[in-house]
Amino acid sequence: MSLHADARAVLDAWTAPDARQEELRRSYLDHLDAHGDGMWRSCLPGHVTASTAIISADGSRAVLTLHRIHRIWLQTGGHCEPEDATLGAAALREATEESGIRGLTLLPEPVGLDRHAVPCGGGSFHLDVQYAAVAPEDAVLVRDPDESADLGWFPVDDLPEPSDEVCRSLVRAAAEAVGRRLRASARPPSTDPGTR
């Protein structure tokens, strides 16, 4: 399956949490239907990107990177590359490259979408598909100066400034998704014989 087909399948299967996200989901699908190159930065009307809110193993902290150009604290993420087999693989690659954390666990489905204007080759939009990832308990941040001006762990309910509402909203959604995952894994096995 091509990356384009994978992105379309991911978006087709994803249940948006509200009407605004559903509108974005449908517009992303329309974009992919209209643009065979819609995954690549060369697609000037816009292109799909992948970002990730990295959440600590206990669900209390998030990794943010200080963008080198815009000087704002953001989630990890970026453009898809030809070697990315899936949209999730692109999100995981970007998260690993930008945080230096090995062994991240990407949650299987997106937690949100965001469309924003960017100056990629002369006026374009990023159609960002946002994921959540869980860092291993012993995660160590390793900043690559080519990737960010700074990098850090921050409480999910007290993110640094300057940031933006898109980042804060993504961190909230990612922390909730990780929290659900933690609660599900902490449940004791059922003793009801009908559920075994």
N, C-alpha and C positions, 0 to 999 in steps of 0.2 A: 504494500500500500504506500502511495506517495505521501509526503508530508502534507500536501494540500488536501488529499483525501482523508488523512487522519484528522486534520484540523476540522474539516467539515463534519466528520463522524462525531468528534468530541462535542462540537457545538450543537449538532443535531440531537444528541442524547442528553445534553445538559438541561436540567430543570432550573430555570431562572427563579430567584427568590422573590422578585417583584416585577411590576409592569415596566419600569425603566430598564431593568436588566434584560427583560424579555425583548424589548424594543431593540436594544443593542445586539442581542443574540441573533435576531432576525436580520438586522442590517449587516452583521458579519457574514452570515450565510449568503445573503444577496451579493455582498462584495466578492466572496469566493466563487460564487456561480458566474459572476461577470468577469472575473480576472483570473486566468490560469496562473498568472505570476503573483497572485495576491499574498503569497507568503514572503516575498522577497522585497528588500528595501528599494529595488529598482522600480517597483510598482508605485508610481507617483500619486495616484489617487489615494493611496494608503496601503498599508501592509500589516499583516498579523504579526504581533510580537508576543513574547511570553515573559511573565514576571512571577516572582515568588516571594511571599512573606515567609521568612524562616522563623520558626517558633521553637523555643527551648523545649527540651524533653518534658519538663514539668508544666509547660504551657504558660509560664509567667513572663517570659521575655521574648523580644523580637530583635533580629539583626537588621540594622539599617546601614546604608552606605551613603556617604556624603558625595553627591554627584560632582565630578571634577569641574564641569563647565557651569552648571546652573547653581552650584553651591547650596543645594537643598538636600535634606535627608530623605531618602527614598528606599523602597524595597529593591531587591536585586532583580535584574531582568534585562532584556534586550532583544536584538534581532535574531531571527531563526537563521541557521547556517545549513549548507547543503548536507553536512554529516548528521544532522538531527533526523532520526528516523520518525519521531513523533513530536507532537506539540509538547507533551509532558517531558520528553527528553530534552527539548530546547530549554524549558523552564528549569529543569534540574541542572543542565550544563551551565547556564548563566548563574544560577545560585551557587554552584560549586566554585566556578571561576571567580566570582566577585566576593565570596565570603572566605574562601580557602578551606571551608569545612568539608571533610570527607565523610561519607556515610550518611548523607542526608536521606530521609525517607519522604518522597513526594506523595501527598495524598492524591488518590487516583482521578479526582475530577476537579474542575476549576471551582473557585469560591467567588469569582466575580469577573466582570468585564469593565474596561474603561477605554473610551475613545478620546484621544487628545491630539492637538496639532503639534507638529514637530518640523524642524527645518531639515528634513532628509532629502537632499538633492533637489531642492527647489519647491518647497511647499507640499506637505503631505500630512497624513494622519497615521498614528499608531493605533491599531485595533488590538488593544492589549488583552490577553487572556491571562487571568491572575490565578495562581495556584498557592497552596500552602505546603510547607515542608517542615518536618520535625527534625531537629538536630539531635545527634547522639548526646548522651549525658556528658561525655568527656570532650565535647566539641571545643575546638580551639580556632579562633579567628586568625586568618593570615591575610593581611591586606596587600594587594598588588597595586603599586602606585599607578600602573597603567589603567586600572579599573576604577579607582576611587581616591578621593582626597582624604577620607577617613572612614572608619568602620567601627561599629560598636553594638553591644547588647543594650537594650533599653526595656524598661517595664512596659508591657503592652498597653497599660492605661496611663502612661506618662512618657509619650514620645518626644524627642527633642525638637526644637525649633531652629531654623525654619524647616517646616515640612508642609504637607498639604493634606486636604481632606481626603483625597483619593488614597493616599498612603495610609492615613489613620483608619479609614473605612476598611481597607484591605487587611490591615493588621487585626482589627476587631473581628472580621469575618474569618480570618485564618485561625486566630486564637479560639474562636468558638468551634470551628471544625476540629481543631486539635483536641480541644476539651471534650467534645463528643467522642472522639476516638479513644481518649484516655479513660473516660467513664465506661465505654463499651468494653474495653480490655480489662477493666477492674471488676466487672460483674462476675460473681461466682457462677459456676455452671449450674444449670437448672437441675433440680432433683425430681421434677415432674416426669414420670416415665413416658408420657405422651410426647415429650419434646426431645427425646434422645434419638 
